[in-house]
Amino acid sequence: MSAQVAAQTTFDAWVASKGAAVGPPGTTSVLTPLAARELWDREAQGADVLDDASVQRLDAVIRADVKRATAFQALLRGRVDRR
């Protein structure tokens, strides 16, 4: 019998998987490297690697935050347009 081993992802691999979504301030990136690290640290709680379930939770947080930010930006644009 062989035991199944859960896939483990490092911070660098996770950031690389995000592509242009993680980048320096002032770019079209969704997250700065510092913000990405803060999200990772919150989920990892000191661990160097995360399992697939934890990575999926991180990705869900990013999707929810982007959706919320997009809605907020649309609201602000609408208010400016009405002036």
C-alpha positions as CSV (number, residue, x, y, z in Angstrom):
1,M,0.0,0.0,0.0
2,S,1.2,3.5,-0.8
3,A,0.2,6.5,1.2
4,Q,-1.0,9.5,-0.7
5,V,1.0,12.6,0.0
6,A,-0.7,16.0,-0.3
7,A,0.9,18.4,-2.7
8,Q,2.8,21.2,-1.0
9,T,3.3,24.7,-2.4
10,T,5.9,27.2,-1.4
11,F,5.3,30.9,-1.2
12,D,7.6,31.5,-4.3
13,A,5.7,28.9,-6.3
14,W,2.4,30.3,-5.3
15,V,3.4,33.9,-6.3
16,A,4.8,32.6,-9.6
17,S,1.4,30.8,-10.2
18,K,-0.3,34.2,-9.9
19,G,1.7,35.7,-12.8
20,A,1.1,39.4,-13.3
21,A,-1.5,39.5,-10.5
22,V,1.4,40.1,-8.0
23,G,3.7,43.0,-8.8
24,P,5.0,46.3,-7.7
25,P,2.8,49.2,-6.5
26,G,1.6,51.4,-9.3
27,T,1.1,48.6,-11.8
28,T,-2.0,46.8,-12.9
29,S,-1.2,44.0,-10.5
30,V,-3.9,43.0,-8.0
31,L,-1.4,42.4,-5.1
32,T,1.9,43.9,-4.2
33,P,4.5,41.4,-3.1
34,L,4.1,42.6,0.5
35,A,0.3,42.1,0.4
36,A,0.8,38.6,-1.1
37,R,3.2,37.8,1.7
38,E,0.8,39.0,4.4
39,L,-2.0,36.8,3.0
40,W,0.4,33.9,2.8
41,D,1.6,34.4,6.4
42,R,-2.0,34.7,7.7
43,E,-2.9,31.3,6.2
44,A,0.5,29.6,6.7
45,Q,0.9,30.6,10.4
46,G,4.7,30.2,10.2
47,A,4.8,27.2,7.8
48,D,7.1,27.3,4.8
49,V,4.6,25.3,2.6
50,L,0.8,25.1,2.2
51,D,-1.3,22.1,1.2
52,D,-3.7,22.3,-1.7
53,A,-6.7,23.2,0.5
54,S,-4.9,26.1,2.0
55,V,-3.8,27.4,-1.4
56,Q,-7.4,27.2,-2.6
57,R,-8.5,29.2,0.4
58,L,-5.9,31.9,-0.4
59,D,-7.0,32.0,-4.0
60,A,-10.7,32.3,-2.9
61,V,-9.7,35.3,-0.6
62,I,-8.0,37.0,-3.6
63,R,-11.0,36.4,-5.9
64,A,-13.4,37.8,-3.2
65,D,-11.2,40.8,-2.6
66,V,-10.9,41.6,-6.3
67,K,-14.6,41.3,-6.7
68,R,-15.3,43.6,-3.8
69,A,-12.6,46.2,-5.0
70,T,-14.1,46.1,-8.5
71,A,-17.6,46.8,-7.2
72,F,-16.2,49.7,-5.0
73,Q,-14.4,51.2,-8.0
74,A,-17.5,51.0,-10.1
75,L,-19.5,52.7,-7.4
76,L,-16.9,55.5,-7.1
77,R,-16.8,56.0,-10.8
78,G,-20.6,56.2,-10.9
79,R,-20.6,58.9,-8.2
80,V,-18.0,60.9,-10.1
81,D,-20.0,60.6,-13.4
82,R,-23.1,62.0,-11.7
83,R,-21.4,65.2,-10.6
